[in-house]
Amino acid sequence: MALLRTIDATVEPVSTAEAKAHLRVTSSTDDALIGTLITAARQSAENRLRRSILPQTWELTLDKFPDAIKLAYPPLIGVTTLKYLEPVAGVPTTLNALSYTVDGKNEPGWIVPAYSYEWPDIYDAINAVEVTYTAGWATAADVPQVIKAWILLHVGNLYENREATVPGVSMTELPYCDALLDGYRVVTF
């Protein structure tokens, strides 16, 4: 099994102007740097949360069809394609969307065979099943404020501390900082 983000988010949940206001920066000299730090903080939040913050495309490959296919990094927007290698020649074939059901209400989302359908037989090869899907909140306005607050805190930290270490300085993370994400962390069993 492999999961790969093939298209990253094209917008950020926090604008450069919002980050500059948080940082109390008035010049435009560091705008490109601040934009990069926003992206880094968002990606860090996504890794910690195990979820997509804004729309992005994922590709999941499996060696065979399981009973149900788990779609990580919610919230699920939709399934673009579900392909498999047909059993005789191993030719990639797109499964008709009417033969499976997508559950986007649960987090993570799931794909199961539709009522009275079964998964097709497949070619015996690695990566014989491929699911392409999109996930994330639709717009920056839909992203919860606590996630945006966490991103701003981390942009501030990255902006002020541009090196991996600060000699002779003892630094302590604010105790509430990561707790901001707790209500949105995806936990699966």
C-alpha positions as CSV (number, residue, x, y, z in Angstrom):
1,M,0.0,0.0,0.0
2,A,1.2,3.5,-0.9
3,L,-0.3,6.9,-0.4
4,L,1.0,9.8,-2.3
5,R,-0.2,13.4,-2.5
6,T,0.0,14.1,-6.2
7,I,-1.4,17.7,-6.2
8,D,-0.8,19.9,-3.2
9,A,-3.2,22.7,-2.1
10,T,-3.1,25.7,-4.4
11,V,-4.1,28.2,-1.7
12,E,-3.3,28.5,1.9
13,P,-5.6,28.8,4.9
14,V,-3.8,31.9,6.1
15,S,-3.0,34.8,3.7
16,T,0.4,36.6,3.7
17,A,-1.5,39.7,4.9
18,E,-2.9,37.8,7.9
19,A,0.5,36.3,8.7
20,K,2.2,39.8,8.4
21,A,-0.4,41.2,10.8
22,H,0.3,38.4,13.3
23,L,4.0,39.0,12.9
24,R,3.6,42.8,13.1
25,V,5.6,43.1,9.8
26,T,4.7,46.1,7.7
27,S,7.2,46.0,4.8
28,S,6.9,43.7,1.8
29,T,10.6,42.6,1.9
30,D,9.9,39.2,3.5
31,D,6.6,38.4,1.7
32,A,8.0,35.5,-0.2
33,L,9.6,34.1,2.9
34,I,6.4,34.5,4.9
35,G,4.5,32.7,2.1
36,T,6.9,29.8,2.3
37,L,6.6,29.6,6.1
38,I,2.8,29.5,5.8
39,T,3.0,26.5,3.4
40,A,5.5,24.8,5.7
41,A,3.3,25.4,8.8
42,R,0.2,24.1,6.9
43,Q,2.0,21.0,5.8
44,S,3.3,20.4,9.4
45,A,-0.3,20.8,10.7
46,E,-1.5,18.3,8.1
47,N,1.1,15.7,9.1
48,R,0.2,16.2,12.8
49,L,-3.5,16.0,12.2
50,R,-3.4,13.3,9.5
51,R,-5.8,15.4,7.5
52,S,-5.9,17.6,4.4
53,I,-6.5,21.2,5.3
54,L,-7.4,22.5,1.8
55,P,-8.2,20.7,-1.4
56,Q,-5.5,18.4,-2.7
57,T,-5.3,15.2,-4.7
58,W,-4.2,11.9,-3.3
59,E,-3.3,8.6,-5.0
60,L,-3.7,5.4,-3.0
61,T,-2.3,2.1,-4.5
62,L,-3.1,-1.3,-3.1
63,D,-2.1,-4.8,-4.1
64,K,-5.6,-6.2,-4.0
65,F,-9.1,-5.1,-3.1
66,P,-9.8,-5.1,0.7
67,D,-13.3,-5.4,2.1
68,A,-13.3,-1.6,2.4
69,I,-10.8,1.0,1.1
70,K,-9.8,3.6,3.7
71,L,-9.2,7.1,2.3
72,A,-6.8,8.8,4.6
73,Y,-6.3,12.6,5.1
74,P,-9.9,13.7,5.3
75,P,-12.3,15.5,4.9
76,L,-13.0,13.6,1.7
77,I,-14.3,15.7,-1.2
78,G,-14.7,12.9,-3.7
79,V,-13.3,9.9,-5.6
80,T,-12.0,10.8,-9.0
81,T,-11.2,7.3,-10.3
82,L,-10.9,3.8,-9.0
83,K,-8.8,1.7,-11.4
84,Y,-7.6,-1.9,-11.3
85,L,-5.6,-4.3,-13.4
86,E,-8.0,-6.6,-15.2
87,P,-7.3,-10.3,-14.5
88,V,-6.3,-11.6,-17.9
89,A,-3.7,-9.2,-19.4
90,G,-3.3,-6.8,-16.5
91,V,-4.6,-3.9,-18.5
92,P,-5.6,-0.8,-16.3
93,T,-9.4,-0.6,-16.2
94,T,-11.6,2.1,-14.6
95,L,-14.3,0.7,-12.3
96,N,-17.7,2.1,-13.0
97,A,-18.7,4.5,-10.2
98,L,-22.1,2.8,-9.9
99,S,-20.4,-0.4,-8.6
100,Y,-19.0,1.2,-5.4
101,T,-20.3,3.5,-2.7
102,V,-18.2,6.3,-1.2
103,D,-18.7,7.2,2.5
104,G,-17.4,10.8,2.9
105,K,-19.2,11.5,6.2
106,N,-16.9,9.4,8.3
107,E,-13.3,10.4,8.8
108,P,-11.4,8.8,7.2
109,G,-13.7,8.2,4.2
110,W,-14.3,4.7,2.8
111,I,-15.1,3.0,-0.4
112,V,-17.1,-0.2,-0.4
113,P,-18.8,-2.3,-3.1
114,A,-22.3,-1.0,-3.9
115,Y,-25.3,-3.0,-2.8
116,S,-25.3,-6.4,-4.6
117,Y,-21.8,-5.7,-6.2
118,E,-18.5,-7.4,-5.4
119,W,-15.0,-6.2,-6.2
120,P,-13.9,-7.5,-9.5
121,D,-11.1,-10.1,-9.9
122,I,-7.8,-8.5,-10.5
123,Y,-4.4,-9.3,-12.0
124,D,-2.0,-10.7,-9.4
125,A,0.5,-7.9,-9.2
126,I,1.7,-5.2,-6.8
127,N,-0.2,-1.9,-7.0
128,A,-3.1,-3.6,-8.9
129,V,-5.6,-1.2,-7.4
130,E,-5.3,2.6,-7.7
131,V,-7.7,5.2,-6.2
132,T,-7.4,8.9,-7.0
133,Y,-9.3,11.2,-4.7
134,T,-9.5,14.8,-3.4
135,A,-9.7,15.8,0.2
136,G,-9.6,19.0,2.3
137,W,-12.0,21.8,3.3
138,A,-13.4,23.6,0.2
139,T,-12.1,27.1,1.0
140,A,-9.8,28.8,3.5
141,A,-12.9,30.3,5.1
142,D,-14.0,26.7,6.0
143,V,-10.8,25.8,7.9
144,P,-11.4,25.9,11.7
145,Q,-10.0,29.0,13.4
146,V,-8.0,26.9,15.9
147,I,-6.0,25.4,13.0
148,K,-5.4,28.8,11.5
149,A,-4.2,30.0,15.0
150,W,-1.8,27.1,15.2
151,I,-0.4,27.9,11.7
152,L,0.1,31.5,12.7
153,L,1.9,30.6,15.9
154,H,4.2,28.3,13.9
155,V,4.8,30.9,11.2
156,G,5.8,33.3,14.0
157,N,8.2,30.7,15.5
158,L,9.7,29.9,12.1
159,Y,10.1,33.6,11.2
160,E,11.8,34.5,14.5
161,N,13.9,31.4,14.7
162,R,15.5,30.8,11.3
163,E,18.1,28.4,12.5
164,A,17.6,24.8,13.8
165,T,19.4,25.7,17.1
166,V,20.0,28.9,19.1
167,P,23.2,28.6,21.1
168,G,22.9,29.6,24.8
169,V,19.2,30.1,24.7
170,S,16.7,27.9,26.5
171,M,13.4,27.8,24.6
172,T,10.1,26.4,25.8
173,E,7.1,25.8,23.6
174,L,3.8,27.3,24.8
175,P,1.9,24.5,26.6
176,Y,-1.4,25.2,24.7
177,C,0.1,25.4,21.2
178,D,-0.3,21.8,20.0
179,A,-3.4,21.4,22.1
180,L,-5.1,23.7,19.6
181,L,-5.1,20.8,17.1
182,D,-6.4,18.1,19.4
183,G,-10.1,18.4,18.4
184,Y,-9.2,17.9,14.7
185,R,-6.6,15.1,14.9
186,V,-7.7,12.0,12.9
187,V,-7.4,8.9,15.0
188,T,-8.1,5.5,13.4
189,F,-8.2,2.1,14.8
